């Protein structure tokens, strides 16, 4: 569909985008972190081997999963983070 200025409307591209969407009734309302629903084990694995940005998000996902614990210090030196992860295991 052409608009008054001769440009095509974005309505034509929406059906192809919607067709590729993977949302189903079972996935609506769920959060995913690196393709997996957040869990304590998954967040700790990301804290051990993820990139810096992923480790920050893992710490943020881990905090509500373990009430009463402090936020994991991802800005601490690597040796301290490693020691804290070994103590938690």
N, C-alpha and C positions, 0 to 999 in steps of 0.2 A: 504494500500500500504506500503510495507516494503522498508526501505532505505538500503544503502550499509552496514550499521553497524547492521542491524537487528531491528532497532527501527521503530515503526510505525510513519507514517507521521501525522502531525496535521490536514491535509486536511480532514481526515475522521470525525473529530469532528466538523468541521465548519458547515456543513448543519444542525446539531441538534441545534447549537447555533443560527444560523440564523432563524430557525423555531420558536424560542421563542421570537424573537425580536418584540417589539410592535411599531416599527416605521411605520407610514403610511404617505401618502402625506399631511395629515392635521397636523401632528406633526413635520414634518421636519422643521428645522429652528426656532423652538420655544424653549424657555428656560423654565425649570420647577424648582421650589424651593419647596422641600418637597412634591412633587407630584402634585403641583398646579402651574399654571402660576403666576409669581410674580405680586402682586397688593399691593396697599397701605394698604388695610384692612388686607390682609393676613400677610404682613410683620409686621404690628403692633401687630397682634395676636401672632406671633412668638416672638416678642420682649417682650411681656408680660409673655408668658408661656413656651418658648422654653428653651432648654439646652444652655449652654454658646456658644458652637460652632455654633449652629443654630442661636442664637441671633446676633452673629458677621456677619454671612452671610445675615441675614435679614436686618441689618443696611446697608450692602453693596448693597443689592438689592433696598432698600428704597431710597437711595441717588439720583440715576438717575430718579426715579419716581416722585420726588419732587425737581425740579430744584430750586436752590437758597437757599436750606436749608443745614445745616452742617451735617456731618456724626454723627449718634447717638453714644454717648459715652458709648460703652459696657464695657469699662474698669473702668468706674466710680463706686462708691459704690452703692449697691443695692437700698438704700433709695433715692439716687439722680436719678437713672434710673426710679424708680417708680414715683417720683414726675414729671419728664419730660414727662413720658407717660400719666400721668393724665392731665397735662397741654395741651398736644397735642389732647386729646380727647374732 
